[in-house]
Amino acid sequence: MRGAGKNPEEVIRGRGITVGFGDRLILDNLDIDVYRGEILGVVGASGTGKSVLLRTILGLQPMRAGEVEVLGVPYSDAAPAARSAVDRRLGVLFQHGALFSSLTVLQNVQVPMREHLRLSPRLMDELARLKIELVGLAPDAADKMPSELSGGMIKRAGLARALALDPDIVFLDEPTSGLDPIGAADFDALIETLRDTLGLTVFMVTHDLDSLYTACDRIAVLGDRRVLIEGTMGDMMAFNHPWVQQYFRGTRARRLGA
Ligand SMILES: Nc1ncnc2c1ncn2[C@@H]1O[C@H](COP(=O)(O)OP(=O)(O)OP(=O)(O)O)[C@@H](O)[C@H]1O
């Protein structure tokens, strides 16, 4: 975890998070911590509730029990105004980029600006173009429609939108899924660079072992409706649980030289 001192600041603190749909409990009394300046990778078998956890932390998914504190604010219980003040400091890249198909890249990046800031159209254009450059897109991408972009460009455009308000924390839901290995490695490198230069904290749901090895400082493994283990890659290797062993020490992992 870069930039963290001896007592790293918790920017997300979830306690007793319990979420269910009908009679199915997905998360049961789950605790999670995210520290300032780290890239946390959240992994787990398909359907373990990684996206549900991300949505729950963001307040988009109601909890049956538990509490979530974000940037020191009791977010899950906060009044709308206090919540909105926290929302401004969070950026989200949903799975598949989730761009508005009828808006250009520039207009997509401006959506959060229109919602939260009062800026002149000229200033918004300038700011949005800066964000587009920041994520490594060519200037002419600004005026393209999402349908004209490659998968990698869509992820970058979604990231530019997530960065629109200079957030403290960005949430990424499987950012490298669907990218070829080189595109995925480039995206991981971009995330690391942005963390280092902007001081971001990154909460990243991923299935990508490469990302976990190269970009993530810590990993949280979801299973049995809770966080099975939270720690470094070394902690994962030493943890005696069948899924964790298979995932981190299986054939795919060995191919990566673990
Ligand atoms: N709105 C919903 N209504 C009912 N069930 C839901 C809803 N959202 C998620 N679920 C269920 O919750 C479980 C966890 O879903 P989630 O999308 O969080 O899994 P995941 O760990 O992100 O999986 P994957 O790795 O496949 O993306 C799944 O069984 C899913 O069907």
The ligand as an ORCA input file, in Angstrom:
! r2SCAN-3c Opt
* xyz 0 1
  N     -31.261     -7.546     -7.889
  C     -31.105     -8.829     -7.600
  N     -32.175     -9.633     -7.354
  C     -32.015    -10.943     -7.051
  N     -30.835    -11.555     -6.965
  C     -29.736    -10.818     -7.210
  C     -29.813     -9.435     -7.544
  N     -28.534     -8.960     -7.707
  C     -27.721    -10.018     -7.505
  N     -28.427    -11.121     -7.205
  C     -27.875    -12.445     -6.890
  O     -26.858    -12.273     -5.919
  C     -25.784    -13.174     -6.161
  C     -24.493    -12.411     -6.199
  O     -24.472    -11.618     -7.372
  P     -23.220    -10.744     -7.795
  O     -23.539    -10.130     -9.115
  O     -22.818     -9.848     -6.701
  O     -22.103    -11.874     -7.973
  P     -20.597    -11.702     -8.341
  O     -19.776    -12.277     -7.237
  O     -20.290    -10.276     -8.715
  O     -20.515    -12.666     -9.608
  P     -19.714    -12.605    -10.991
  O     -18.282    -12.876    -10.632
  O     -20.305    -13.707    -11.779
  O     -19.932    -11.225    -11.588
  C     -26.110    -13.900     -7.455
  O     -26.620    -15.165     -7.145
  C     -27.154    -13.034     -8.102
  O     -28.033    -13.829     -8.860
*
